[in-house]
């Protein structure tokens, strides 16, 4: 079964879940805000795609991070810990 990772009140997530439901495609939903995200999962994704593909720099969460934290994440020095803690800033 496919798992959708997202935030339940995100319009894009709502549209995707509705479309999948309308197509009778069975999916599990993992709410990043309610269920969190493990470092193991973030590491797995980072082994498949670059960090820039995972970060949602348009999110309010990202915009509210201190510039120093953003720079550390972009440099890869604290990406896993910060991304797991700030899962809402991921675009997965």
Secondary structure, 3 states (H helix, E strand, C coil): CEEEEECCCCHHHHHHHHHHHHCCCCEEEEEHHHHCCCHHHHHHHHHHCCHHHHECCCCHHHHHCCHHHHHHHHHCCCHHHHHHHCHHHECC
